[in-house]
Amino acid sequence: MLAFTRDPGVACLVNLSDEPVALPPGASVLVASVPVAGTVPVDGAAWLAL
């Protein structure tokens, strides 16, 4: 997984693994490449508000 944050309170998660990755607690999805429901699916990406 590739993840980075930007100020003020924005993060990007890109799941390059073979398992879904949980979203950080309290994060809300701003935009995603795939449907996101608590996890970022395999080969998915999401921009989050932290």
Secondary structure, 3 states (H helix, E strand, C coil): CEEEEECCCEEEEECCCCCCEECCCCCEEEEECCCCCCEECCCCEEEEEC
